[in-house]
Amino acid sequence: MLKKYQYNCVNPKDEGELECIIANERSISWKRFMENVDKKEIKEIEDSLGIPLKNEQCASFHKSVTPEGKEVYYFEHSNIEYIFY
């Protein structure tokens, strides 16, 4: 099941959850990230940012877990984390 966009770090649902996600992250490739998230939602975020993320040098892609163990994917761009689960 593809992961859906939930929130970004500017407006987190739960600061403790976000801290756990960031603390337990591991870097992944763009390809692996895209295999696991809703592509339509990525397109909407790219449109709002005005850039394609695939070749963006300032973007990084990650996999992690919530405190409850739920699998999470996120990308970071301009020091803002965009969380998907």
C-alpha positions as CSV (number, residue, x, y, z in Angstrom):
1,M,0.0,0.0,0.0
2,L,1.4,3.4,-1.0
3,K,2.1,5.8,1.8
4,K,0.0,9.1,1.8
5,Y,1.3,12.5,2.8
6,Q,0.5,13.3,6.4
7,Y,2.2,16.5,7.4
8,N,5.5,18.4,7.4
9,C,7.6,19.5,10.3
10,V,6.3,23.1,10.2
11,N,2.9,21.8,11.2
12,P,3.5,18.4,12.9
13,K,0.7,16.2,14.1
14,D,2.7,15.2,17.1
15,E,6.2,16.6,17.9
16,G,7.2,13.4,19.7
17,E,6.3,11.3,16.7
18,L,8.3,13.6,14.4
19,E,11.3,13.4,16.7
20,C,11.1,9.6,16.7
21,I,10.9,9.5,12.9
22,I,13.9,11.7,12.5
23,A,15.9,9.9,15.2
24,N,15.3,6.5,13.5
25,E,15.7,7.4,9.9
26,R,17.9,5.8,7.3
27,S,18.7,7.3,3.9
28,I,17.2,5.7,0.8
29,S,17.3,6.3,-2.9
30,W,14.8,8.5,-4.8
31,K,13.7,5.3,-6.6
32,R,13.0,3.4,-3.4
33,F,11.1,6.4,-2.0
34,M,9.0,6.7,-5.1
35,E,8.1,3.0,-5.0
36,N,6.5,3.5,-1.6
37,V,4.6,6.8,-1.7
38,D,1.6,8.2,-3.6
39,K,3.0,9.7,-6.8
40,K,0.0,12.0,-7.2
41,E,0.7,13.6,-3.8
42,I,4.4,13.9,-4.7
43,K,3.4,15.7,-7.9
44,E,1.2,18.1,-5.9
45,I,4.1,18.9,-3.5
46,E,6.5,19.4,-6.4
47,D,4.1,21.8,-8.0
48,S,3.7,23.8,-4.8
49,L,7.5,23.9,-4.4
50,G,8.1,24.7,-8.0
51,I,10.7,22.0,-8.5
52,P,11.0,18.3,-9.5
53,L,12.5,16.5,-6.5
54,K,14.2,13.8,-8.5
55,N,17.2,15.9,-9.5
56,E,17.1,18.4,-6.6
57,Q,20.5,18.4,-4.9
58,C,19.0,19.8,-1.7
59,A,16.5,17.0,-1.3
60,S,17.1,13.8,0.6
61,F,14.9,10.7,1.0
62,H,14.4,8.5,4.1
63,K,12.7,5.6,5.7
64,S,11.8,5.4,9.4
65,V,9.2,4.3,11.9
66,T,6.8,6.0,14.3
67,P,6.9,5.3,18.0
68,E,4.3,2.6,17.4
69,G,6.4,1.0,14.7
70,K,4.5,2.2,11.7
71,E,6.6,2.3,8.6
72,V,7.2,5.9,7.4
73,Y,8.9,7.5,4.4
74,Y,9.8,11.1,4.1
75,F,11.8,13.5,2.2
76,E,13.7,16.6,3.4
77,H,14.0,19.7,1.4
78,S,15.2,23.1,2.7
79,N,15.3,21.6,6.2
80,I,11.6,20.7,6.1
81,E,10.6,17.1,6.5
82,Y,7.5,15.9,4.5
83,I,6.1,12.8,6.2
84,F,4.2,9.9,4.4
85,Y,2.6,6.9,6.1
